[in-house]
């Protein structure tokens, strides 16, 4: 029965999303510490999980399509909502509704953690940009205003590093 296969796949997806959430939570302190080696290890694990998630989603779509073909119904979207609406058995329908809620909750939490990690990465990049800006600025430059035509008229470089190199 195609619906039982869909239920099995949804269970596997929920477990996989829990692993992805755990991985995303592991990434946060590593980003804060700036431990690039540990971050690479986590990213490799995450890539494998994402590949598995894509595979499971393709299986779910295939089984959903099979379910609708068996009912004589053609669905373009193959969504879980459509599957729930097509099921007549109350226990099975309730199980699918619970799975849908669980998956939505997991994906929402995963989105939240990933957004936090993105903010941490943006902050780290902003700090790096600021640090580079401090290193490149000329410490001998006056802090007072100078006329724009008179600034750097000597042809000297701005900053410690030669940016032409």
N, C-alpha and C positions, 0 to 999 in steps of 0.2 A: 504494500500500500504506500503510495507516494507521500501521504501526509505523515506517516510514521517516519519516513526518511527525512522529511522536512523537520520534524521535531528533533530527531537525532542530530541533524546538522546545526540546528539552532542551539542545542545544548553545547555542541563543540565550539560554536562561535562565541557563546557566552564565556566558556572557559578560556578561550583564546583572548578575548577582550579583557578578562581579568589579568591574564599574564601581561598583556600590553600595558594595562593600567599600572601594574606592579613595576614594570620596566620604566614607565614614564616617571613614577614616583622615585625610583632609584636614580634617575637622571638628575633630578632637582638638586640634591646636595652636591653631586659631582660637578654640576654647572657652577654652583656657588663657590666651591673650592677651586675650580679651574683645572681639575685633574683630566687632562686631555687623553691620557692613556686609558683610564677607566671609562671615559666617555666613549672612546672608540669601541671598547668591549661591549658596552651597553648598546651602542648603535648597531653593531653587527647582530646582536641578539634580536634587536628590534626589527631589523630588516628581514630576518628569517620569519619572525612572527607575522609581519605584514604580508610577506609572500604567502604564508599559510592562510592568512585571513582572506586574501584575494582568491585563493583556491577554493576555500570553503564557500565564499560568496558565489562563485561560479557554480558550484555544486548545488547550492540552495536555489539559484535561478533555474538550473536544469530540472531539479525535482519539482519546483513550483510549476514550471512549464508542463512537465509530465502530468502533474495533478490536474491542471486545467484541461489538458488534452483528453484525459480520461473522463472528465465531466462534459466534454464537448464544448468547452468554453475556451476562447482564445484571449489571453491577456497580453497586453503590450508591456505592462509595467512589472508583472510578476512580483508584486509586493506582498508582504506578510499580512497586511490589512485585507487584501483581496482573498488570501487563503483563509483567514479567519471567517470572513463573510461566507465563504463557500462551504464551510464545514457544518454539518448538521448534528454531529454527536456532541452533546453538552460538555462531557469530560474533556474531550479532545480540544474543543473550542476554548474552554477555560485554560487548558495547558498552554495553548498558543497565545492567549491573551497575557498570561503570566510571563511567558518567554519574551513577548514583545515589550512588556514593561521593564523587565530585567535588562534586555539589550539596550533600550532607550536610556535607562539609568546609567549603565556602564559606559555607553558612548558619550553621554553628557559629562560624566566625571572625567573620562579620558580627554575630552575636548578642553575641559577646564584646566587640567594639569598641563596639557600641551601648550595652552595659552600662557600659563605661568612660566613654563620653560622658555617659550619664545621671548617673553619679557626679560627674563634673565639674560638670554643671549643678546638681545638688543642693548641692555644696559652694559654688558661686558664690551660689546663693540663700541658703544659710545665712550666708555672709559678708555679703550685703546686709542680711539680717534683723538680724544682729549690729551692723552699722554704723548701721542705723536706730535700733536700741535704744540705742546710745551717744549718738546725736544727740538722742533724745527724753528720756533720763534727765536729771534735774536735777543739775547739777554742784555745787550748793550743798547738796545733801542730805547729812546726816551719815551716815557709814558705820557708826556705832554703833547698837545696837539701841534702838528707841523703842517704847513701848507702842502697840499698834494703834489705840486710841481717840484717842491724842494725835497721831498722824501726820496730816498734812495738815489739821489742825483749823482752820487759818487760812483755808481755802478757796482757797488758791493753787493754781496749776497745777503739775503734775509735768512737767518737761521744758522744753526751749527752745522747741519749736514748739507752737502752739495746735492741738490735735488736733480741736477743734470746727469749725475752718475748712474 
